[in-house]
Amino acid sequence: MVPEIRHARRIRLCGAISTPAISGSTPGALVIVAVVTDTPTTGGPGLPQERRLVTAIPGPRSQEKLERRQRLVAKGVGTTLPVFIEAAGGGVLVDVDGNSLIDLASGIAVTSVGNSAPAVVERVLEQTKAFTHTCFMVTPYDGYVDVCEHLAELTPGDHEKKSALLNSGAEAVENAVKIARVHTGRDAVAVVDHAYHGRTNLTMAMTAKNMPYKQGFGPFAGEIYRAPMSYPFREPVEISGEQAAERAIDLLEKQVGAANLSCLVIEPILGEGGFVVPAEGFLPRLKEWTEQNGIVFVADEIQTGFCRTGDWFACDHEGVVPDLVTTAKGIAGGFPLAAVTGRADIMDAVHVGGLGGTYGGNPVACAAALGAIETMREQDLPARAREIGVLVGERLTAIADKHACVGDVRGRGAMMAVEVVGADGRTPDPARAGAVSAQCHEQGVVTLTCGTFGNVLRFLPPLATTDALLTEGFDVVSAAFDATA
């Protein structure tokens, strides 16, 4: 069982695991270095794993580069923390001013194995020396097939599987829908409240949150239907996972009709929607219903997959076996790669030429994926994610005990979050969440917010990080809550 924390006011840990002692440093402690003669020119795990601030954040060199960015980069491309990074490794990012920042974001769950992980770098260098591209649809190569073999082995279920490799999470979700539609001969697609599935036209329609993802970009693709999610903290009355599933099923059967649904696409733990962990039993009941009605169950494991939640995939926690799984983010250690993996008969429903793309399964990205998976296996990163979940969960619970604005502590493994609320204990407070995150940034800790209401602080540290960095990082998070009280 994977350690899991949810409900700050009703904390419960699922599973037994020994809790290591946490040696705290002084809250808000800051290492000041007066002069930096050289800044790192290489990254990787050889970087000193320390927080070090030598300038304000952002520093003068980053500010100069930001002026250039504003002239040349489209305004619609946002930036969370305005520093320019020149080296990274393990659990730190080093900017052009020599500041070393604690990374609690992993590039949004991408660099789980750490930046420039040795196995990733070695395989990428070897591949680039051999060739960088042929297009798998023109002339194939082993790396693509090797990645598909690992996906068949690692994704949930022992049935025969096949994969198609792509470039991004949104592309993977869109192709999963295409495959499901061809396989079933049906058009309708079901998703859930608070979902996030991407920024293409179809995946924007599947994504719940309007701003900034959908505003002004319509009209969107049709035949997308939304059902209520199991969101324990925001349920009007406490209900079980099975009851929440029946609520969703009832709506879909009445408003869409099970016979019209090609697929149900769902994140086992919501990502951008607020790291919402559904109540136990929600996913298994939905899977049972889809099986009974010939609906393809698609698990969007783009943010949760590849060890992030303490299992190889979040569906493993309750033994849910999806028909199709979409992956990206952590699959390739920072290189653009995504996949749809699923039951061979479903994957093979599409006619030859119906799947693919010029860059899908690029040989260099495949090499990176093989290096990342090798690292995950050798270092047992699912176990490391569970350890991180215990450490971070204890720190967040302590913050919740001190600050009433933390309405909920939730997550699993190295995918943890707090929901920030107002004085009534329920109204979303995005301003406070943003203020806490900004304080962390000023003190050299990279944090992210998320959630439909913008009031969730999420934490996605690299699985390669150290306990010392995590402890210091959450000292800063705790101090940021104090400073914004």
TALINPE-V944964 format. One line per field, one symbol per residue. phi: phi as a letter, one per 30 degrees, with the letter a starting at -180 (. if undefined). psi: psi as a letter, one per 30 degrees, with the letter a starting at -180 (. if undefined). Layout:
phi->???
psi->???
This chain:
phi->.cebbaiedbdbccjcadcddccdcdeiebcccdbcdbcdcbcidddedadbccbdcdddddddddddeddcceedddbdbdbccbaaahcbbccdcjdccdccbhhiiccddjdheeddddddddddddacabiedcbdadeedddddddddcdejcddbbbbcbcbdddddddddedddddciccdbcbbeidbbkbdddddddddddccdbeicddcecicbccdddbedcdebdbdddddddddddddddcbjedcddaccbdebdcedkhdcddejddedddeddddcicdcccdcdcddhiecjbebdddecidcddbbcbahddbhjcdabacbaeedddddddejdbkleceiedddddddddddededdchdeddddddeddddddddddddcbddddacakaicbbabccbdddibdebdddedddddddddcibdbbcajeciccccbbdedddcddddddedddeddddddcd
psi->kkkkkljefikkkjlkkkjlkjjklkkgkkkkkekjeklkflblffkkilkjkflljlleeeeeeeeeefffkkefjlkejikkkfllkcglkklfggkjkkjgehhigeheglkhkeeeeeeeeeeffdlfkfjffejlleeeeeeeeeeeeelkkglklllkkaeleeeeeeeeeeeeeeefglekkkalkglkfagleefeefkekekgffjfflllkahkkklkljieegkelklleeeeeeeeeeeeeefekeffkelkkkkekkcffghkjlkkfeeeeeeeeeefggkkjjjjgefflhfegflekfffeggkjlekkklbcffggfkjkllkkakeeeegfklkfflalefkhkeeeeeeeeeeeeeeeegifeeeeeeeeeeeeeeeeeeefejffjfkklakbhillkkklaffgekkifeeeeeeeeeeefghkjlllakegggkkkkilkfglleeeeeeefeeeeeeeefg.
